[in-house]
Amino acid sequence: MQSPDPRETQGRSRRYMALEDELKELIVEALMLDDVAPANIETDAPLFGDGLGLDSVDALELSMAVEQKWGVRLRAEDANVRNVMGSVKTLAAHIAEHRTK
């Protein structure tokens, strides 16, 4: 089995990090978090509860913004939605896998 080209892996990693940064900016803009800088949102920190402190209304607004920007639908009735929206990292991974835009 051939190992991946490091340049290709690095390129994917950069694109993934760029998506995480873009998602952080979307969170701040869509939820009007005037007192939060996108760079201060920890990628692995929980978005809800003790982490960023988002609530169910924020979840709805964020899911609509994600669908509008990337074409990824997040449904409340999906059993996995809590895991998907657990952190910037998990949400970005889901967007990268399912994006249509």
BELUR-V310846 format. One record per residue. N is the residue number from 1. RES is the residue in three letters. PSI is psi in whole degrees, 0 to 359 (NA if undefined). NEAR is the number of other ideal C-beta (glycine too) atoms within 12 Angstrom. Layout:
# BELUR-V310846
N,RES,PSI,NEAR  N,RES,PSI,NEAR
This chain:
# BELUR-V310846
1,MET,133,3  2,GLN,134,5  3,SER,151,7  4,PRO,150,12  5,ASP,124,10  6,PRO,327,10  7,ARG,322,10  8,GLU,316,13  9,THR,318,13  10,GLN,321,13  11,GLY,318,14  12,ARG,319,17  13,SER,317,16  14,ARG,318,14  15,ARG,320,18  16,TYR,317,22  17,MET,324,20  18,ALA,321,17  19,LEU,318,29  20,GLU,317,30  21,ASP,319,22  22,GLU,320,28  23,LEU,319,38  24,LYS,317,32  25,GLU,319,24  26,LEU,318,31  27,ILE,311,41  28,VAL,316,26  29,GLU,310,20  30,ALA,326,27  31,LEU,5,31  32,MET,51,15  33,LEU,74,23  34,ASP,333,8  35,ASP,10,11  36,VAL,128,24  37,ALA,137,15  38,PRO,321,22  39,ALA,340,14  40,ASN,356,17  41,ILE,120,32  42,GLU,132,20  43,THR,322,27  44,ASP,353,17  45,ALA,148,23  46,PRO,141,22  47,LEU,332,39  48,PHE,162,27  49,GLY,233,17  50,ASP,342,11  51,GLY,247,24  52,LEU,339,32  53,GLY,22,17  54,LEU,159,30  55,ASP,188,16  56,SER,326,16  57,VAL,318,15  58,ASP,320,25  59,ALA,317,29  60,LEU,313,20  61,GLU,319,23  62,LEU,319,38  63,SER,323,33  64,MET,320,21  65,ALA,320,27  66,VAL,317,37  67,GLU,318,23  68,GLN,318,18  69,LYS,317,23  70,TRP,357,26  71,GLY,19,14  72,VAL,122,31  73,ARG,127,21  74,LEU,115,31  75,ARG,136,18  76,ALA,328,18  77,GLU,351,10  78,ASP,124,17  79,ALA,335,9  80,ASN,359,17  81,VAL,326,25  82,ARG,320,22  83,ASN,317,18  84,VAL,317,31  85,MET,20,38  86,GLY,323,26  87,SER,171,29  88,VAL,319,39  89,LYS,312,28  90,THR,323,27  91,LEU,319,44  92,ALA,321,35  93,ALA,318,26  94,HIS,317,30  95,ILE,314,34  96,ALA,325,25  97,GLU,329,15  98,HIS,3,20  99,ARG,145,21  100,THR,353,14  101,LYS,NA,13
